Amino acid sequence: MESAPLEINGNTPIYCLIGHPVGHSLSPAMQNAALAGAGLEGVYVAFDVAPEGLAVALDGLEALGVRGINVTIPHKQGILPLMDKLSPEAKLIGAVNTVEFRDGARWGHNTDAPGFLQSLRACGREPRGSKAVILGAGGSARAVAVALAQEESTLHIANRTEEKARRLAAYLNTQVRPHCAGAGGLGEATLPTELATTDLIINATPVGMAPRGDVAPPIPAAWIPAGALVYDLIYNPWETPLMRAARTAGAQAVNGAGMLAHQGVRSLEIWTGKTLGTRISKLMEHVLRQALASETAGVGEDSR
């Protein structure tokens, strides 16, 4: 039976995503399905906001009474000085992906880190005390690394530009937890040794992302231990070359849809004050998979 059409009026809560560009985004489909599935009033839309218009756009959205904002590239860092308050995660990661208007103030949150941890637990992996190798050292890698460092994980950051990996490791060691992270290059001879004893391998690079889903994975299957979980933050294509390599090695493999869904649930919980739970995150993942099966969506590293 088809659901009744959404009634939109002057009292309908509005939530949105801002970024540049956002025409490819699957967040509106995902979040509108979540609102309907949770029985919550509201509509979620995407606005393309160029960097030079960010401050004016934020003022306008606040003045219009928009209830909550998701933030994607290139605004996650640029929006920081426009916030009145920052959550602990946003401070540590140095990026905001969720804006809440509360008590006359703009609160900046980062739901990527808790979303990642929740998605790990949803696939049967406990992050606390684990050993993880993170491939990449950009914004997504930083969110994942902070989340794992707070869970007392031991980290190794491997990046094509080794100096960038070492800067991220140094930040984690000084700002999150002493001696929690090491670093090296993606081609470094010691990387196979690091991988041999790891519990988690997280791909935070764009290697394997659509439309280049046929490239070689960032590491060969021979380097992947059978007992590891390989977590590719990419979700388009649904199965990446790295995920196929992981399964060849006998490892567990998942894509980034779980992180996207769980961070999206956390944003809705912040805005609505409601606890939504795993049923809604599973609904979001289902919507993402359906959308990707029906069309090619050019999503970026940010995974939103």
C-alpha positions, 0 to 999 in steps of 0.5 A: 500500500502506498504511503500518504503524501507528505502534507507541507504547510507553514508549520512543517519543520525544515532540515537541510544539507549545505555544500558545493556541489550538492546535486549528487547528494543522496542525503535528501532521499535518505533523511526524508525516508528516515523522517517518514519511517520514524513518524516525524514531521519534516522535510529535508532538502539540499542547498548548493552554497558557494564558499563565499556565500556561507555566512550569508546563507547561514544567517538566512537559514537561521532567520527562516527557522530551519531546524537543523543543518548538515554540512558537507564539503567544502564547508566543514572547516569554513563553518567553524568560526560561524559557530557559537558553541562546538561539541567535543567531537567537533573541536577535536576533529576540527570540522562541523557536519551538523548545526543545531540552533538551540537557546539562541546559539549555533551549536556545531557538532560532528556526527561522523565519529560516533556514526563510524563507531556505531556502524562498527558495532552494528557489524559485530566489531567492538572498536575499544582496544583494537588495532587499526590501520587507516589508509589516507590522512584527509578529513574522513581519516581524521574523523575516524582516527579521533573516534578510534583513538578515544576508544583506546585503539592503537593506530597506524596512519598510511598515506601517499604523502607520508608527511601528512600522515605523520602530522595526523599521527602527531595531532592524535598523540598530543591532543587525543591520547599519548602514543596512540598513533604511528604513521608511514607511507602507503608504499612503505616496506613496513606496511605489510607488517603493520597490516598483518596483526591489525583488527581493522583496515579503514580505507579513507582514500578515494581509490575505488570510488565511482566512476573509477570503481575498476582500479586496483585497491590501495593495498593488495589482497595478500596484505590483508589478514583473514581475521580483519574487518576491512571498512571502505568509507566509499559506498559507490560502488556498493562493492569496491575493489578493496572489498573484493580483495578483502573477501579474497583474503577471507576477511570481513568487508563492509562499505561506508553506507553504515557510517553515513546512515548512523551519522544521519540518525545522530543528526536527526536525534540532535535536532528532534530530541528523539532516540531513533535506533537501529531500525531507522539506520537500517532503513537509511542504508536500504534507501541508499542501496536502492538509490545507487542501484537505480542511478549512478551518483558521483559521491565524494570522499566525504561520503555524504 
